[in-house]
Amino acid sequence: MCKERSAELRAEILFKQPESSHRGDCPICFLPLPLDPKKSSMQSCCSKVVCKGCSYADYLRQLEERLGRVCPFCRHPTPTTQEEANKNKMKRVEKNDPVAIREIGKKHYHKGGYDTAFEYWTKAAELGDAVAHHHLSIMYRKGQGVEKDEKKGRYHLEEAAIAGHPGARYNLGWNEGMNQRYDRAVKHWIISANLGDDASIKELIEKFKEGFVSKDDLAAALRAHQAAVDCAKSPQREAAETASK
C-alpha cells in the first residue's frame, strides 16, 4: 500500500505542468528565453543567460557610444580569450554556481573526461540544475563515467522534466510510447508542447491521427504551444535574428 501511494505521489509531481521551461526568463527584458539555446548566450562572468535581443541591443549601444565591450547584465568586461572566459567560469564554480559547474562539466565531457564530467554534473544536479539532470540521465543510460543504470537514468530524466526541461519530457513520452503506454506518453507531450516544444506537437498530431489524442486536447495543446512561442518573441529579438543572417 505504501509503495502504491508513493507511486501516486510521484506521478502527481511528475505530471504537474511547470510554470515555465527550465530556461526561465532573460534577466534583462524578463521575457521567456527561447528553447533554442542558439538564441541566447551565457555570460562567463555572472553565468546569466541573456537573450540575443538584449545582447544585440546592448552591443549597438556600446558601438554608438564608443564604449568597451562589457557583459550586458553585470557590466563586467567581456573576455577577449577563451582562457579568460574559463577563468571567469571557475570563479563562479568556486561560488557553487550550478550553471558554471554544469558548463565546466560539459567541457570535460566533450574532451572525453567522463569521470570528471560526471562529478561536475552530479554537483550541478544537486544544486537543482535541470540540464545537469538531463546530462546525467544520458550518462547512466550509456554507462559513461558510471555503470549503466536504467533506474537512475530515468530518475534524472524525470527530475529534468519536472524542472521544466522540454527535451527530457519529450524523451519520457517517447519511452512510454515505446512501451505502448500511450496515455502517459500523451500526458508528457502535452506538458512539453505547452512549453513551446515543436517535437512534442508533432508527436501529438501523429497520435491524434492514430486515435490516442482527442480533438479538444490537440486543439488546446496547439493554442498553448503557439502562446509559448509568441511569448518568447520581441522586436529586439527579431532585429538580432535579422542581423545575424
Secondary structure, 3 states (H helix, E strand, C coil): CHHHHHHHHHHHHHCCCCCCCCCCECCCCCCECCCCHHHEEECCCCCCEEEHHHHHHHHHHHHHCCCCCECCCCCCECCCCHHHHHHHHHHHHHCCCHHHHHHHHHHHHHCCCHHHHHHHHHHHHHCCCHHHHHHHHHHHHHCCCCCCCHHHHHHHHHHHHHCCCHHHHHHHHHHHHHCCCHHHHHHHHHHHHHCCCHHHHHHHHHHHHCCCCCHHHHHHHHHHHHHHHHHCCCHHHHHHHHHCC
